C-alpha cells in the first residue's frame, strides 16, 4: 500500500486546474476590455472596427470554451481516480467537486449563449438596442461562476493537502 504513488496524480490535476483558472481570469479581463472598446465604437460608424472587435471577442469565447472543457475533464479525472482507488482515496465531502461541476456546466451554457449571439454578427443597431448589455450580463455571470470555481479550488487544495499528509 503506497499512498504516495496515487497522490502526485491528484496534485498534478489540481495544479493544472489552478493554471487554467488563472488563464480563464485573464481571458475574462480581455473580454471585458474588448466589450468596453466595443461600447466606445458606438459613437462612430466604423463597422470594420466593430466587426473586428466582435471577432476578437468570439475567439476569446471559443478559447474560454476549450479551457472550461479541460477543467471539466480534470474534475471528472479526480472523481474517476477517487472511484478507482477507493481503498486509497476518500474525499469525505465531495460538495466542492459537485459545485465545481455545476458551475462549469453553468459556464458552458453561458458560453453557448454568447457564442450564438456573436456568431450571428449582430449589427451596431442591435448592439445599441440592448444586445451589448445582454452580452455583458452573460459575461458577468461567467465571471461569478469562475469565482465560485476558484473558491472551490481553494477548498479542494486543503483536501488534497490532507490526503498527501495521510
N, C-alpha and C positions, 0 to 999 in steps of 0.2 A: 504494500500500500504506500504509494508515493504521491502525496498531495501536490508536491511542487512541480510534477510533470503537467498537471492539469492547470495550475494557477497561471502560468505565463500566457496561455491561450486567452483566458478571461481578461487579463490585464491588457493584452495587445488589442483586443476588441474595444475595450474602454478607451484606451489611448487614441485609437483611430477615431472613435466617436467624438472625442474632445477636439481633435484636429478638424474634423468635418464640421462640428458645431461652430468653431471659430470661422471657418470658411463661409458657412451659411450666414453668419452675422455680418461678415464683410460684404457679401453679396447683397444683403438687405440694405446696408448703408449705401451701396452703389445704386440700388434700385430707388431708394428714397431721393438720392441726389438727381437721378435721371427724371424722376417724377417732378421734382422742383423745376428742373430745367425745362421740362415739357410745359409746365404751367407758365413759365416765363415766355414761352413761344406764342402764347395766346395773343399777345399784343401785336405781333406781326402776322404776315401772311405767308411765311416761309414754310411751304408744305414739305419741301425736301428735308428740312431740319426736323420737322415733326415726324416724318416717316422714318428718318434715321434714328431718332430718339426712341420711337416705338419699337423698331427692330432691335435696338440695343437692350431695351427692357425685356422683350420677348426672349432674346438669347440668354439673358440672366435668369429668367424664369425657367428656361429649359435646363440650365446648369443647376439651379435650385432643385428641380425635379430629380435630376440624376443624384445629387447629394442626398436627398431625402430617401431615395430608393436604396442607396448604400447604407444609410443609417438604419433603415428598416431591416435590411438583410443582417446587419450586425446584431440588432436586438433579437432577431429570430435565431441567430447563431448562439447567442447567450442562452436563450431558452432551450435550444437543442442540446447544448453542452450540459445544461443542468439536467435535462431529462435522460440523456445518455449516460451520464456519470452520477446517477443518484446516490451511489454509495460514497462518493467523494464530495459532491457539491450539493448543498441545500441552501436555497435562498428562502429564508423564513417568511419574509414579507415581499411578495412579488408585486405589490401595489405600484412601485416605481416603474417596473417593466411594463405593466399593463397600461399605466398612464402614458408612458413614452410611446407605446404602440398606438394608443388612442390619439395622442397629439400628432403623431406622424400621419395618421390617416386623415385627420382634420387638415393638415398642411397639404397633403396630396389633393384633397378635394378643392381647397382654395386655389392651388396652383392650376388645377384643371379649369376652374372658372376664369382665372386671369388669362391663361393661355387661350381659352376660347374667345375672350373679348379681344385680345391683342391680335390673334390670328385673322380676325375679320378686318384688320387695318382700318380702325374707326376714323371717321373724318374729324376735322378740328371742331366742326359744329356739334358733333355727337359728344366729343370730349367736353366741350363747354357746357353742354346741356345736362351734365351730371355724370357722364361715364367716367371721367377722370376721378371724381370723388369716390365713385364706386370702386375703382381700381385701388385708390389709396386706402380705402377702408378694408378691402381684402388683404392688402399688404400689411396693414396694421394687425389684422387677425393672425396673419402668418407670423409676424414678429412676436405676438403674445404667445402663440403656441411654441415657438422656438425658445422663448424664455422659460416656459414651463419644462421643456425638454432638458434644457441646461440645468435647471433646478433638480430634475430627476437624476441627471448625471452626477451631480454632487452627492446626492444620497446614495446612488449606486456605487460611487467610488468608496464610500465608507463601508459598504457591504463587501466590496472586493478586498479592501484592506483587512477586514475581519477574516475573510476566507484565507488570505495569504498568511495570516498570523495563527491559523488553526494548526 
